[in-house]
Amino acid sequence: MPMPHPSSGPDGGRPSEHGPGHTRPAGRGGAPAASRPDRDAGVSLLPAGRGSGAPRTYLPLPGRPADLPPAHTTLICAALPGLAISTEEGQLTGRGLEGFYMAGRRILSRCLVRVAGREPLAVQARMLAADRARFVGTLRASPDTGPDPDVVVERTRHAEGIERITLRSSALRALRLPVEVALGTDLAELGDVASGRAGSELPASVHVAGLRWTCPTGHVTVSADPPPTDALASAGLLRWELELPPGGTLTVELRVRPNGHGPARAEGRGPAGPFAEARVESDEPAAEALLRTCVDDLRALLLRDPRHPTDAHLAAGAPWRCGLAPAEALAAARMTLPLGTRLAAGTLRTLARTQLAGPGPHSGLVPGPLRDSGPHLPPGCTATEATLLFPVLLAEAWRWGLAEREVVELLPAAERCLEWLRTTAGDGTYLPDPQPGGPFRCETQAHAHRAALLGADLLDAHDRPGGTGLRHWAQEMRAAFCDDFWVDDPAGGRPAAARTQDGRPAPQLGSSAAHLLDTGLSGSGEHAPGLLDKAQTEQLAWLLGEPAMDSGWGLRSLGEKEAAYNPFGHRSGAVRVHDTAVAVTGLAAAGHEKEAGSLLSGVLAAARSFGGRLPEMYAGEQRARGSAPLPHPAASRPAATSAAAGVLLLCSLAGIRPDAPAGTVTLRPFRTAPLGEIVLTGLRISDASFSVRVSRLGLAVVEEAGDGLQLGV
């Protein structure tokens, strides 16, 4: 999928001089993924003398637009590779992002319906599911009805390229209604649409029961059923003379077909999807809607490698990033392990095929783009994060019951990731990011420490060498981290966001600190040890629960009292759902349920406001009585990490900790039962159904499990 303009989005990529592991994010077919602008987007220029240590400067790329079309006011139907983006009016006017898209190309930009020469008055627009929306308009077709409409025009729009226009009459007599649909397309790439470079509409020609448009790179047809009475190519107009009986209903169906093919099959629809049919019942009504919507969004974002169609992975989000973002795909697959291990296996196999091979410092790296890190740090490298997440996801999928043959198949790629970690860290205690010469980020050390410990467990269990060295390195990091990364202050101190190469701390507190609590699932239902001692963990829990970090809607990406705080800044104050879920699960595992419960309740309240479909981020404005979270105009919605985070948040209430190789599962539920009673059914452990009930007293009971699975202590 093409980029909307040469700059990158909040989590997008841009060209880098740091080596082959840093790339632009890939879309379908390997093209760069569409992305959004951010403060660091631009060309990275090194002054003369690459190794001189002189500061880099980032110059804006030419032609960068001042603003992108807002996405927060649109209804986005997704069933990748298809999208349909609409305003609440329902008419597709060709303005902004409106239109049908297929694999990154806008295949229809204009679809205007008129009945009896008038546009219906829009009265309702709502999502029916992740892949379709319903728009309802009314009009008065009879001269003697007064103010009451007597015709309802209902349009159901599907991401696969289908639109059904249904007219329902309440008139007392038959109506003869001319219906016109004005169509047009520019066949523009999403990147050009977003940056205002879509160009003019193409001329149409009459084609069978509709119209056709052609450009040098392809063509598209729109066919109608029933066929139109008239088709006027010069105006892009289809026209019907419809007889609507009293109380009658008539439907016209339009099918948009790129390059002469039928509507593309959505990758996530069908019986072979990777997600279990999980359900939730709770005293909190929003829980059921949240899980249903999150799973629906995850299905909408599924992609498959055409050369390996059994391997599914998640795109980062719509509309901007409908391609593979390795770190986010791995993180989302990890959060959805309670729904089964098939997505994890497909994602790991897909990324193993991208892993860099051969000699050199990048051998074993999973490529990924640079990513903005907010106002206080230089851009980080998602290749580092993805490479460290790979063995963690494999180790935890193994605990959740990934088949042994699949674990063995993927183990060599995980070993290469771990070898890259040890080679890159060398004799040092910490891992820089980006390499070489970047700062030692707190978040990166948490990822590296977790990868070393869980990777060592995986190697030992499969009689592979290297586990002892990884544990020794992790132990050395743990011994030094508490002093090196802790910034003392009168309030009790805080973890530094990063340390420079010469030892200076970046003391700003943000949501990245929550990753220190995400230590990973080890054996016997226990979490691996973390980098903070008990007192520091308690202090971090207190900090994350304070109003400066807890907005009431979730965890701010940068504390409200920090310099350069911006409630809309994607790394400088906005609430990021993924980071909030990491904080909730980490706090709960460490025994700090009060802070965890507050963040969880905030996200659920935000989910209600967003109709159950959580965006990747929203403004970090403080919650007040009667208020609602402010949407971020550039946020993806749906987004893989936020949809997966919804699954993780609900499952965290039961504290499910499986150890499938040992045949056990341990439960550590929220003792405070913040949502009252909750029942999770249809989860998967070792490919068998698993169900659990948590009472209002915080007591957990397994109601369904596979044969041989025992309850751990």
C-alpha positions in Angstrom: 0.0 0.0 0.0 1.4 3.4 -0.9 2.3 6.1 1.6 0.0 9.2 1.6 3.1 11.4 1.5 6.8 10.8 2.0 6.8 11.6 5.7 6.0 9.0 8.3 3.2 8.6 10.8 3.3 8.4 14.6 4.3 4.8 14.3 5.3 4.8 10.7 8.7 4.7 9.1 11.0 6.8 7.1 14.3 6.2 5.4 17.2 5.6 7.8 20.9 5.7 7.6 21.1 3.2 10.5 21.4 0.1 8.3 19.3 -2.5 6.5 17.2 -3.4 9.5 15.4 0.0 9.4 12.9 0.2 6.6 9.7 1.9 5.5 6.7 -0.1 6.8 5.5 -2.6 4.1 2.0 -2.7 2.8 0.4 -5.4 0.8 2.7 -6.6 -1.9 5.7 -5.1 -0.2 4.9 -1.4 -1.1 5.3 1.1 1.7 2.4 1.4 4.0 0.3 4.5 4.2 1.2 6.6 7.3 0.6 9.9 9.0 2.7 12.9 9.6 4.7 13.5 12.8 7.2 15.9 14.1 10.2 13.8 13.2 9.2 12.9 9.7 11.7 13.9 7.1 15.1 13.1 5.6 17.8 12.2 8.1 21.0 14.0 7.1 24.4 13.1 8.6 26.9 15.9 8.7 30.2 15.3 6.9 32.1 12.6 8.8 29.7 9.8 9.6 31.5 8.8 12.8 32.2 12.4 14.0 29.4 12.3 16.6 27.9 15.5 15.2 24.2 15.8 15.8 21.8 14.7 13.0 19.4 17.2 11.6 16.0 16.3 10.2 14.8 18.4 7.3 11.1 18.3 6.2 10.5 16.6 3.0 9.2 18.7 0.1 5.6 18.8 -0.7 4.4 17.8 2.8 0.9 19.0 3.3 -0.1 21.0 6.4 -2.9 18.7 7.3 -4.2 15.3 6.4 -7.9 14.7 6.0 -9.3 13.9 9.5 -10.2 10.3 10.1 -12.0 10.6 13.4 -15.3 11.8 11.9 -15.5 9.1 9.4 -17.0 5.6 9.4 -14.3 3.2 8.3 -15.4 -0.2 7.1 -12.5 -2.6 6.9 -12.1 -6.1 5.5 -8.6 -6.0 4.2 -7.6 -5.6 1.5 -10.8 -3.6 1.2 -11.8 -0.4 2.9 -14.9 1.9 2.6 -14.5 5.3 4.2 -17.6 7.5 4.6 -18.9 10.5 6.5 -22.1 10.3 8.5 -24.0 11.8 5.5 -23.6 8.5 3.7 -23.0 10.2 0.3 -19.5 9.6 -1.2 -18.6 13.0 -2.6 -14.9 12.4 -3.5 -13.8 14.9 -0.9 -11.2 14.0 1.8 -10.7 10.2 2.2 -14.2 9.2 1.1 -14.5 6.2 -1.2 -14.0 2.5 -1.7 -10.4 1.2 -1.6 -8.8 -2.0 -2.6 -5.2 -2.9 -1.7 -4.4 0.8 -1.2 -6.1 2.2 -4.3 -9.3 4.3 -4.3 -11.5 2.4 -6.7 -14.6 4.5 -6.3 -14.5 8.1 -5.0 -17.9 9.4 -5.8 -21.3 7.7 -5.2 -24.1 10.2 -4.9 -27.7 9.0 -4.8 -30.7 11.2 -5.7 -34.3 10.1 -5.6 -36.8 12.2 -7.5 -34.1 14.7 -8.1 -33.3 15.2 -4.5 -30.7 13.9 -2.1 -32.2 12.0 0.9 -32.0 13.8 4.2 -29.5 11.9 6.3 -30.9 10.8 9.7 -28.6 8.0 10.9 -25.3 6.5 10.2 -23.8 3.6 12.2 -21.5 0.7 12.0 -23.1 -2.7 11.7 -19.9 -4.6 12.0 -16.2 -3.9 11.3 -16.7 -4.4 7.6 -20.0 -2.7 6.9 -22.0 0.4 7.8 -25.7 1.5 7.4 -26.8 4.9 6.3 -30.4 6.0 6.5 -32.0 9.0 4.8 -35.6 10.1 4.3 -37.6 12.2 1.8 -41.1 13.2 1.1 -42.2 11.9 -2.2 -45.9 12.6 -1.9 -47.2 16.1 -2.1 -49.8 15.8 0.6 -47.8 14.2 3.5 -47.0 17.4 5.3 -43.7 17.2 7.2 -43.7 13.4 7.5 -41.2 11.5 5.2 -42.8 8.7 3.3 -39.8 7.2 1.7 -36.8 5.8 3.5 -33.5 5.3 1.6 -31.2 2.8 3.3 -27.7 2.2 2.1 -25.6 -0.7 3.4 -21.9 -0.3 2.5 -19.5 -3.2 2.6 -15.7 -2.9 2.6 -15.5 -5.6 -0.1 -16.9 -3.2 -2.6 -20.6 -3.7 -2.4 -23.3 -1.1 -1.8 -27.0 -1.9 -1.5 -29.5 0.9 -1.9 -33.0 0.1 -0.6 -36.1 2.2 -0.9 -39.0 1.6 1.5 -42.3 3.4 0.9 -44.9 4.3 3.5 -47.0 6.2 0.9 -50.6 5.3 0.5 -50.3 5.2 -3.3 -47.8 3.8 -5.8 -44.8 6.0 -6.4 -42.9 6.4 -9.7 -39.4 7.4 -8.6 -36.5 8.3 -10.8 -33.3 7.1 -9.0 -29.9 8.4 -10.1 -26.5 7.4 -8.9 -23.6 9.6 -9.9 -20.3 7.7 -9.9 -16.7 8.7 -10.3 -13.2 7.6 -9.5 -9.6 8.9 -9.8 -8.1 5.4 -9.2 -5.6 7.2 -6.9 -3.4 5.7 -4.4 -4.4 6.2 -0.8 -1.1 8.2 -0.2 -2.0 10.6 -3.0 -5.6 11.0 -1.7 -4.4 11.7 1.8 -1.8 14.3 0.6 -4.2 16.1 -1.7 -2.6 14.8 -4.9 -5.4 12.5 -6.1 -5.9 14.3 -9.4 -9.0 14.7 -11.5 -11.7 12.1 -12.0 -11.2 9.8 -14.9 -13.6 9.7 -17.9 -16.0 6.8 -17.8 -17.3 4.5 -20.4 -20.4 2.4 -20.5 -19.7 -1.2 -19.6 -22.4 -4.0 -19.6 -24.7 -3.1 -16.6 -22.7 -0.1 -15.4 -19.6 2.0 -16.0 -15.9 1.5 -16.4 -12.8 3.7 -15.8 -9.3 3.0 -17.0 -5.9 4.3 -16.2 -2.4 3.1 -17.1 -2.1 1.0 -14.0 -5.5 -0.7 -14.0 -9.2 -0.3 -14.4 -12.4 -0.6 -12.4 -16.0 -1.4 -13.2 -19.2 -0.7 -11.3 -22.1 -3.1 -12.2 -25.7 -2.7 -11.1 -28.4 -5.1 -10.3 -31.0 -4.6 -11.7 -29.3 -3.0 -14.7 -30.0 0.7 -15.1 -32.5 2.1 -17.5 -30.0 4.6 -18.7 -26.2 4.9 -18.4 -24.6 8.3 -19.3 -20.8 7.9 -19.4 -20.0 11.6 -19.8 -21.7 12.4 -16.4 -20.9 9.1 -14.8 -24.6 8.6 -14.2 -26.7 5.5 -13.8 -30.5 6.0 -13.8 -33.5 3.9 -13.0 -37.3 4.5 -13.3 -38.6 2.5 -10.3 -42.2 1.7 -9.5 -42.6 1.5 -5.7 -46.0 0.1 -4.6 -47.6 1.2 -1.3 -45.6 -0.2 1.5 -43.2 -1.7 -1.0 -39.5 -2.1 -1.0 -37.0 -2.1 -3.9 -33.2 -2.6 -3.8 -30.4 -1.7 -6.2 -27.1 -3.4 -5.7 -23.8 -1.9 -6.9 -20.6 -4.0 -7.1 -17.2 -2.3 -7.5 -14.7 -4.6 -9.2 -11.1 -3.6 -9.7 -9.4 -4.9 -12.8 -12.4 -6.8 -13.9 -12.4 -9.2 -10.9 -15.2 -9.8 -8.5 -15.1 -8.2 -5.0 -12.0 -9.5 -3.2 -12.6 -12.0 -0.4 -11.9 -10.5 2.9 -8.9 -12.2 4.5 -10.4 -12.4 8.0 -13.8 -13.7 7.0 -14.7 -17.3 6.8 -14.4 -20.5 8.8 -10.6 -20.7 8.8 -9.9 -17.6 10.8 -7.4 -17.8 13.6 -9.5 -16.6 16.5 -11.7 -18.7 18.8 -15.3 -17.8 19.2 -14.9 -16.4 22.7 -17.7 -14.8 24.7 -17.9 -12.8 27.9 -20.7 -12.2 30.3 -20.3 -9.7 33.1 -22.1 -7.4 35.5 -20.5 -4.7 33.3 -22.6 -4.6 30.1 -19.8 -2.9 28.1 -17.6 -5.9 28.5 -19.6 -8.1 26.1 -19.7 -5.4 23.4 -16.0 -4.6 23.8 -14.9 -8.2 23.3 -17.3 -8.7 20.3 -16.1 -5.5 18.6 -12.4 -6.1 19.3 -12.5 -9.5 17.8 -14.5 -8.2 14.8 -11.9 -5.5 14.3 -9.1 -8.0 14.5 -10.7 -10.1 11.8 -11.1 -7.0 9.6 -7.3 -6.3 9.9 -6.1 -9.8 9.0 -3.8 -10.3 6.0 -2.3 -13.3 4.5 0.9 -13.8 2.5 -0.2 -14.8 -1.0 2.7 -17.2 -1.2 1.9 -18.7 2.1 -1.9 -18.4 2.4 -2.2 -20.3 5.7 -0.1 -17.7 7.5 -2.2 -14.8 8.8 -0.9 -11.7 10.4 -2.5 -8.4 11.4 -2.1 -5.1 9.6 -1.4 -2.1 11.9 -4.6 -0.2 11.4 -7.0 1.6 9.0 -7.0 3.8 7.2 -3.3 4.8 7.3 -1.4 1.6 7.9 -3.0 -1.4 6.2 0.3 -3.3 5.8 2.6 -5.2 8.1 4.2 -3.3 10.9 6.4 -6.1 12.5 6.5 -4.9 16.1 2.8 -4.1 16.3 1.9 -7.4 14.6 3.9 -9.3 17.2 2.5 -7.3 20.1 -1.1 -7.8 18.9 -0.6 -11.5 18.4 0.8 -11.8 21.9 -2.2 -10.0 23.4 -4.6 -12.3 21.6 -3.0 -15.6 22.7 -6.2 -16.3 24.9 -8.0 -16.7 21.5 -5.6 -19.3 20.3 -2.1 -19.6 19.0 -2.8 -19.7 15.2 -2.3 -16.0 14.7 0.9 -16.1 16.7 2.2 -19.0 14.5 1.3 -17.2 11.3 2.8 -13.9 12.4 6.0 -15.6 13.5 6.4 -17.6 10.2 5.7 -14.5 8.2 8.3 -12.4 10.0 10.8 -15.3 10.1 10.8 -15.0 6.3 11.9 -11.4 6.5 14.7 -11.9 9.0 18.0 -10.7 7.9 20.6 -13.4 7.3 24.3 -13.7 6.5 27.3 -12.2 8.3 27.4 -8.8 9.8 25.9 -6.9 12.8 22.3 -7.1 11.4 22.2 -10.9 11.1 19.0 -12.1 12.8 17.3 -8.7 12.9 13.6 -8.6 12.0 13.4 -5.4 9.8 11.2 -2.5 10.9 10.9 1.2 10.5 12.1 4.0 12.8 9.4 5.4 15.0 8.9 8.7 16.7 9.6 8.7 20.4 8.1 12.0 21.5 9.8 15.3 22.3 12.6 14.0 24.6 14.2 11.2 22.7 15.3 10.6 19.1 13.3 8.2 17.0 13.5 4.6 18.1 13.8 1.5 15.9 10.9 -0.9 15.7 13.3 -3.5 14.3 14.9 -3.8 17.7 11.5 -4.1 19.4 10.3 -6.7 16.8 13.5 -8.8 17.1 13.1 -8.9 20.9 9.4 -9.6 20.7 9.9 -12.6 18.4 11.3 -15.1 20.9 8.9 -13.7 23.6 5.9 -14.5 21.5 7.2 -17.9 20.6 7.9 -18.7 24.3 4.5 -17.5 25.5 2.7 -19.2 22.6 4.4 -22.4 23.7 3.0 -21.9 27.2 -0.4 -21.4 25.7 -0.2 -24.7 23.8 1.4 -24.0 20.4 2.0 -27.4 18.8 5.5 -28.7 19.5 6.2 -29.2 15.8 5.5 -25.6 15.1 7.7 -24.5 18.1 10.5 -26.6 16.7 10.0 -25.2 13.2 10.2 -21.6 14.5 13.0 -22.1 17.1 15.9 -21.4 14.7 14.5 -18.0 13.9 14.1 -17.3 17.6 17.7 -18.4 18.2 18.9 -16.0 15.5 17.0 -13.1 17.3 18.7 -14.1 20.6 22.1 -14.3 19.0 21.5 -10.9 17.5 20.7 -9.6 21.0 23.9 -11.0 22.5 26.0 -9.9 19.6 24.6 -6.4 19.6 24.9 -6.0 23.4 28.4 -7.4 23.3 30.2 -6.9 26.6 27.9 -4.2 27.6 25.2 -4.3 30.2 22.5 -2.6 28.1 21.2 -2.6 24.5 21.3 0.8 22.7 18.4 1.8 20.4 18.9 2.6 17.6 22.3 0.9 17.0 25.0 2.0 17.1 25.3 5.0 19.3 21.6 5.4 20.3 20.5 6.0 23.9 19.8 3.1 26.3 16.0 3.3 26.4 14.3 2.0 29.5 11.6 0.3 27.4 14.2 -1.4 25.2 16.0 -2.8 28.3 12.7 -4.3 29.5 12.1 -5.9 26.2 15.7 -7.3 26.1 15.6 -8.6 29.6 12.3 -10.4 29.0 13.5 -11.8 25.7 16.7 -13.2 27.4 14.8 -14.9 30.2 12.0 -16.3 28.2 14.3 -17.2 25.3 16.6 -19.1 27.8 13.6 -21.1 29.0 12.7 -22.0 25.4 16.3 -23.0 24.6 16.7 -25.1 27.7 13.4 -26.9 27.2 14.5 -27.9 23.7 18.1 -28.9 24.5 19.5 -26.0 22.6 22.6 -24.1 23.8 22.7 -20.5 24.9 20.3 -20.3 27.8 23.0 -20.0 30.5 24.6 -17.1 28.8 21.3 -15.3 28.3 20.4 -15.7 32.0 23.8 -14.5 33.1 23.5 -11.4 30.9 20.0 -10.7 32.2 21.1 -11.1 35.8 23.9 -8.6 35.2 21.4 -6.1 33.7 19.0 -6.7 36.6 21.8 -6.0 39.2 22.8 -2.7 37.6 19.5 -1.4 36.3 18.0 -0.4 39.7 20.8 2.1 40.3 21.6 3.1 36.7 18.0 3.9 35.6 16.5 5.2 38.9 16.2 8.9 39.2 15.9 10.0 42.9 13.7 12.9 43.7 11.8 14.2 46.8 8.6 12.3 45.7 10.4 8.9 45.9 12.0 8.7 42.5 11.2 7.3 39.1 12.6 5.2 36.3 14.5 7.2 33.7 13.0 7.1 30.2 16.6 6.5 28.9 20.3 7.0 29.6 22.6 8.5 27.1 25.8 6.8 26.2 27.7 8.9 28.7 25.3 8.1 31.6 23.0 11.1 31.7 19.4 10.2 32.4 16.3 11.4 30.6 14.0 11.7 33.7 10.6 12.2 31.9 7.9 9.9 33.0 5.8 8.3 30.3 3.8 5.2 29.5 6.9 3.4 28.3 7.8 2.9 31.9 4.8 0.5 32.1 6.8 -2.0 30.1 9.1 -2.5 33.1 6.1 -4.4 34.7 5.6 -6.6 31.6 8.1 -9.3 32.6 6.7 -12.2 30.6 5.1 -15.5 31.3 7.5 -18.1 32.7 6.8 -21.7 33.9 4.5 -22.9 36.6 2.2 -20.0 36.2 4.8 -17.5 37.3 6.0 -14.3 35.7 9.7 -13.8 35.0 11.6 -11.5 37.4 11.6 -7.8 36.4 14.3 -5.1 36.4 12.9 -3.2 39.4 13.1 -4.2 43.0 10.0 -4.4 45.2 10.2 -0.8 46.5 10.8 0.6 43.0 7.9 -1.4 41.7 5.6 0.0 44.4 6.8 3.5 43.6 6.2 3.1 39.8 2.7 1.7 40.6 2.0 4.8 42.6 3.2 7.1 39.9 1.1 5.4 37.2 -1.9 5.7 39.4 -1.5 9.4 40.0 -3.7 11.9 38.0 -0.6 13.1 36.2 -0.5 9.7 34.4 -4.0 8.3 34.8 -6.2 10.6 32.8 -9.4 8.8 33.9 -9.6 7.4 30.3 -6.3 5.5 30.4 -2.6 6.0 30.8 -1.0 9.1 29.3 2.0 8.6 27.0 3.7 11.4 28.8 2.9 12.7 32.3 0.8 15.9 32.5 3.5 17.7 34.5 6.3 16.9 32.1 7.8 19.5 29.7 6.3 19.4 26.2 3.2 17.6 27.4 0.5 17.7 24.8 -2.8 15.9 25.4 -3.0 15.1 21.6 0.7 14.2 21.3 0.9 10.5 20.2 4.0 10.1 22.3 3.7 13.2 24.4 0.4 12.9 26.3 -2.3 11.1 24.3 -3.7 7.9 25.8 -2.4 4.8 23.9 -4.6 1.8 24.5 -1.8 -0.7 24.1 0.4 0.9 26.7 -2.6 1.2 29.1 -3.2 -2.6 28.7 0.4 -3.3 29.4 0.2 -1.2 32.5 -3.0 -2.9 33.7 -1.7 -6.4 33.3 1.7 -5.5 34.8 0.2 -3.7 37.8 -2.2 -6.6 38.5 0.6 -9.2 38.3 2.6 -7.1 40.8 -0.3 -6.9 43.2 -1.3 -3.3 42.6 -5.0 -3.8 41.7 -6.2 -0.4 42.8 -4.1 1.3 40.1 -4.8 -1.4 37.6 -8.5 -1.3 38.2 -8.6 2.5 37.7 -6.9 2.3 34.4 -9.0 -0.6 33.3 -12.2 1.2 34.2 -11.0 4.3 32.3 -10.4 2.4 29.1 -13.8 0.6 29.4 -15.5 4.0 29.8 -13.6 5.3 26.7 -14.7 2.2 24.8 -18.4 2.9 25.6 -17.9 6.5 24.3 -16.3 5.2 21.1 -19.1 2.6 20.5 -16.9 -0.3 21.5 -14.3 0.3 18.8 -11.2 1.6 20.5 -8.9 3.8 18.4 -5.2 3.4 18.8 -5.0 6.6 20.8 -7.1 9.5 22.0 -6.5 12.7 23.8 -5.1 12.6 27.4 -7.5 15.3 28.7 -8.5 14.7 32.3 -11.8 12.9 32.7 -14.5 15.0 34.4 -18.1 14.3 35.3 -20.2 14.1 32.2 -17.2 14.4 29.8 -16.2 12.1 27.0 -12.7 11.3 25.6 -11.6 13.5 22.8 -10.8 11.6 19.6 -7.4 12.1 17.9 -8.0 13.2 14.3 -5.2 11.0 12.9 -5.7 7.9 15.0 -6.2 4.5 13.2 -9.6 3.0 14.0 -9.7 0.0 13.8 -6.2 -0.6 15.1 -4.6 -3.9 15.7 -2.9 -3.1 19.1 -6.0 -1.4 20.6 -8.3 -4.2 19.5 -5.9 -6.8 20.8 -5.5 -4.8 24.0 -9.3 -5.0 24.6 -9.0 -8.8 24.6 -6.0 -8.7 26.9 -7.8 -6.3 29.4 -10.8 -8.5 29.7 -8.8 -11.7 30.1 -6.5 -10.1 32.6 -9.5 -10.0 35.1 -9.1 -13.8 35.3 -5.3 -13.8 35.5 -4.9 -16.8 33.2 -1.4 -18.2 33.3 -1.1 -21.4 31.3 1.9 -23.8 31.2 0.7 -26.2 28.5 4.0 -28.1 28.4 3.5 -28.9 32.1 -0.2 -29.5 31.7 -1.2 -26.8 34.1 -3.0 -23.5 34.2 -2.8 -21.1 37.1 -5.4 -18.4 37.9 -4.5 -15.1 39.5 -7.8 -13.1 39.2 -8.4 -9.5 40.3 -9.4 -10.0 43.9 -11.3 -6.7 43.8 -13.4 -7.8 40.8 -13.6 -4.3 39.3 -16.3 -5.4 36.8 -18.2 -7.6 39.2 -18.8 -11.2 38.1 -17.3 -12.0 34.7 -17.5 -15.3 32.7 -15.1 -15.9 29.8 -16.0 -18.8 27.6 -14.5 -20.2 24.4 -10.9 -19.3 25.1 -8.2 -21.7 23.9 -5.4 -23.5 25.7 -3.6 -26.2 23.8 -6.2 -25.9 21.1 -9.0 -26.9 23.5 -11.8 -24.8 24.8 -11.2 -23.1 28.1 -13.8 -21.2 30.2 -13.4 -19.5 33.5 -15.8 -17.6 35.9 -14.6 -14.9 38.4 -17.1 -14.1 41.1 -17.9 -10.8 42.6 -15.6 -11.8 45.5 -12.7 -12.3 43.1 -12.7 -16.1 43.2 -11.9 -17.9 40.0 -13.4 -21.2 38.9 -12.5 -23.2 35.8 -15.7 -24.2 34.0 -14.3 -25.9 31.0 -10.8 -27.1 30.1 -9.1 -29.7 27.8 -8.4 -33.2 29.0 -5.3 -33.5 31.1 -5.1 -29.8 32.0 -4.7 -29.4 35.8 -5.2 -26.3 37.9 -1.9 -25.0 39.2 -1.3 -23.6 42.7 
